[in-house]
Amino acid sequence: MSAPLLRKSRADCHEDQLDPSVDALYIRLIEGPAQCEVIRVNDQVTLNIGTQEQVVGIEVLDASEILPGLKEAKIELKNSVAV
């Protein structure tokens, strides 16, 4: 059975990281510590929402399936800046 689409929980948001051992990617969109609500979009993607309803980060499970080229290092997320 599939999980609900908008399941919320609280979490401390963490820094950008790629964990190839579990094929997970976390993209941090703001600097500094943040307490977040976690909204599960689907089985592979969650959004971390901070105070004032800002998106703090995005977690992607099965990242190499969703982002082709990730394992071959064709995608670089270093020093990303939102505009």
Secondary structure, 3 states (H helix, E strand, C coil): CCCCCCEEEEEECCCCEEECCCCEEEEECCCCCCEEEEEECCCCEEEEECHHHCEEEEEEECHHHHCCCCCCCCCCCCCCCCC
